[in-house]
């Protein structure tokens, strides 16, 4: 009986094993391929939907490429405030040109008089100046968030750099002198008394000062005091006489140059004093004491003279007329004490000379009168790119012509040269005349 029951159990176990093997083979052969097929079909459907979405996104990006690029540019401008606005405008114009079809435009025909001028202009493309009929991108407001760079917090004034006006007005002590005019002999007497608190120019902490005296604009007649050794407070007490008519006193200037004497090298300049109006500085009828600050200077300021000219611009014709009227008190360049001056006018654009014209030569004079017009053809759109260099030259028959002095007018000029140019542009078709001082090259 035990053996029969054991045999029955073995038969049952074998039957169950066969059923399990059969079920496993059925699942392996039928169920798994069907499931993989269903999954692959689902994946194909999802892949096709993703491809469609990608194509739609690409189309949208193509349509809104400029906008997204501009948004990125704005974001970049927030995080990098050093990018200038001109670069952003150039990027915007570049994208706008690529995202739409180019339209063929016809430029207006320019005047034949301006063709030669435009030929010399440098070939530059100012992208920011082209108007494509679209508004510039709106600049987002500066948000106060963590991590945002604020350049205004890092702007600091340099402590080491000094104001150039203060540097130019730096004084180097004082000088005491007296002035008196002899009406009978028509002589101006200048008496140099003393100097006080001069700067030390030698290694020993002292100086060897002396003074040169000019009565401008005449530089051929000059006087000089004695040299005082190793002192910063010298006492000169020396008198000098300048013959000058009374009616010329108003236009004369007294120029004092203080030097430090060096035996084996070039003399160092300590400073200078210029008295422009002698009647305001002193009562010339009696000897009057005057104290003046010595202004810091490294070289003697030379009075080269002045030139008067007028400017007139005609916008409709694109014509600039410079009329050289006259010069006065020019520097003497010849042995005779006179010069042979003429005026040369150069038209400049970005530092390059495009054209030059000159006046006639006036012989043996320091106060020539010309009244000669010089004309340049300049289109109105190029007036902010050009300037004029006016040079007063001394003609020499043998050798090179020498430059007496120059002045410049234009948008990029300084002082009176810029003001004269702007006044000419503000009042078109009207001649504007001014005196300009000549300076060294």
PyMOL commands that set and color helices and strands:
alter all, ss='L'
color gray80, all
select helices_A, chain A and resi 2-63+65-79+85-98+112-120+127-129+151-154+164-168+246-251+278-281+380-382+416-426
alter helices_A, ss='H'
color red, helices_A
select strands_A, chain A and resi 171-182+187-196+209-216+218-224+235-243+253-260+268-275+288-296+306-314+319-328+341-349+352-358+369-377+386-394+402-410+432-437
alter strands_A, ss='S'
color yellow, strands_A
deselect
rebuild
show_as cartoon
